[in-house]
Amino acid sequence: MVVPSTTTPARQDTVALLLPPPSPGGDAIPTVDMSAPRGRVVLSQQVARACAEQGFFRAVNHGVPPAGPAARLDAATSAFFALAAHEKQRAGPPNPLGYGCRSIGFKGDVGELEYLLLNANPAAVAHRATSIDTNDPSRFSSVVNEYVEAVKQLACDILDLLGEGLGLKDPGFFSKLIMETDSDSLLRINHYPPSCTTHKLDHDDQCKLKRIARTKASNGGNPTAVGGRIGFGEHSDPQILSLLRANDVDGLQVLLPDVSGKERWVQVPADPSAFFVNVGDLLQALTNGRLVSIRHRVIATACRPRLSTIYFAGPAPHTRISALPEMVTAVLPRRYRSFTWAEYKTAMYSLRLSHSRLDLFHIVDGNNNGSKAK
């Protein structure tokens, strides 16, 4: 049995990164201006620091115009989620790709949402589009592929900056992993219906409860005890990097340390013009734990629908994941045994959403076979 981890990796390891000291009084959610107004060197350091200390940042001026591919994708997916249930179910059940409702994965996890999970490969998108937009499948696939190309380029730019900020011998190493022709990247569109419509309370009373829930949850409280509901449960993303864009409805929370080092849930203010970028499990393993695969969740407390789109940048299934040589030192010995992305996915599907998958690959006392089940 795998025991879920209750803490993220020790962030003190980030002192080994050759970065300037953090600026005092910074926000809990770092913001990175991708237009590089202070130069590329500073930008690469900002990206590396955010990924090392929080595993998460808000990217602004990122070059993906909201009125272009993003708006067209939102319109197409909103039209799909507005269909009758029996029409949407033609695109499911998820296996794991396709249309799903409430059920998340294969181990009993549920959430207050419906979603589309697509392989980001153009041919795969075209195939799935036949059951999503039956009137004009090419219309839907064209919109999705246009968006994927734009956000994949942004992901590559961020990964290259990260490689530079970490001082890698090959700064483009990370981005090359997701540029392979058989890259296993995914696009997930989540739709959270307005929670006010699911209760018998009137609209005003329901909204009061939701405001209380947001405050309690952001201070580490239990959202379900005060009217909030788990939209998408606590988890980390398994791939290399995730880029999330959402409408102007709150709900996303990330687990971050406060000034005393104690971890608490922090509400991420909605910003439809930004991308929220988080480190995935594979990037944590590739950097030997120096970067943090952040744990996050969505709390369904809004009286309006929340629509979010996440691009999961992943490698090809055969890609072997092993800590880069420059990330391993005498002070920071190798933490994880080598594994392929296909092997990691198999482990992922065998666990609940909240489990810490990297625990299965952790090297204990120099044993390169990984940790023992407990």
RARABEL-V279380 format. One record per backbone hydrogen bond with DSSP energy under -0.5 kcal/mol. CO is the residue of the C=O (numbers start at 0). NH is the residue of the N-H. Records with the same first field share a line. If there is no record, write none. Layout:
BEGIN
CO = NH ; NH
END
This chain:
BEGIN
0 = 373
1 = 3
9 = 12
10 = 13
11 = 14
12 = 15
13 = 16
16 = 18
22 = 25
27 = 29
29 = 57
31 = 33 ; 59
32 = 35
35 = 38
38 = 42
39 = 43
40 = 44
41 = 45
42 = 46
43 = 47
44 = 48
45 = 49
46 = 50
47 = 51
48 = 52
49 = 53 ; 54 ; 55
50 = 291
54 = 278 ; 293
56 = 58 ; 276
57 = 31 ; 59
58 = 274
59 = 33
62 = 64
64 = 67 ; 69
65 = 70
67 = 71
68 = 72
69 = 73
70 = 74
71 = 75
72 = 76
73 = 77
74 = 78
75 = 79
76 = 80
77 = 81
79 = 82
83 = 86 ; 87
84 = 88
86 = 89
87 = 90
88 = 91
90 = 98
96 = 94
97 = 116
98 = 93
99 = 114
100 = 102
101 = 110
102 = 104
103 = 108
108 = 103
110 = 112
112 = 101
113 = 190
114 = 99
115 = 117 ; 188
116 = 97
117 = 186
120 = 124
121 = 125
122 = 126
123 = 127
124 = 128
125 = 129
126 = 129
127 = 130 ; 131
128 = 131 ; 132
135 = 138 ; 139
136 = 140
137 = 141
138 = 142
139 = 143
140 = 144
141 = 145
142 = 146
143 = 147
144 = 148
145 = 149
146 = 150
147 = 151
148 = 152
149 = 153
150 = 154
151 = 155
152 = 156
153 = 157
154 = 158
155 = 159
156 = 160
157 = 161
158 = 162
159 = 163
160 = 164
161 = 165
162 = 167
163 = 166
168 = 170
169 = 172
171 = 175
172 = 176
173 = 176 ; 177
174 = 177 ; 178
175 = 179
179 = 182
181 = 316
184 = 119
185 = 311
186 = 117
187 = 189 ; 309
188 = 115
189 = 307
190 = 113 ; 192
191 = 305
193 = 196
194 = 197
195 = 198
201 = 205
202 = 206
203 = 207
204 = 208
205 = 209
206 = 210
207 = 211
208 = 212
209 = 213
210 = 214
211 = 215
212 = 216
213 = 217
214 = 218
215 = 218 ; 220
216 = 219
220 = 222
221 = 224
222 = 225 ; 227
223 = 226
228 = 230 ; 299
229 = 111
231 = 297
234 = 295
236 = 280
237 = 281
238 = 281 ; 282
239 = 279
240 = 312
241 = 243 ; 277
242 = 310
243 = 275
244 = 308
250 = 298
251 = 267
252 = 296
253 = 255 ; 265
255 = 263
257 = 260
261 = 257
263 = 255
265 = 253
266 = 268
270 = 273
274 = 58 ; 276
275 = 243
276 = 56
277 = 241
279 = 283
280 = 284
281 = 285
282 = 286
283 = 288
284 = 287
285 = 323
286 = 289
290 = 292
291 = 293
294 = 254
295 = 234
296 = 252
297 = 230 ; 231 ; 299
298 = 300
299 = 228
301 = 194 ; 195
305 = 191
306 = 246
307 = 189
308 = 244
309 = 187 ; 311
310 = 242 ; 312
311 = 185 ; 313
312 = 239 ; 240
314 = 183
315 = 318
316 = 341
318 = 320 ; 340
319 = 321
320 = 338
323 = 326
324 = 327
331 = 328
334 = 362
338 = 320
339 = 343
340 = 344
341 = 345
342 = 346
343 = 347
344 = 348
345 = 349
346 = 349
347 = 350
351 = 354
354 = 356
355 = 358
356 = 359
357 = 360
358 = 361 ; 370
360 = 336
361 = 363
362 = 364
363 = 366
365 = 367
366 = 363 ; 369
END
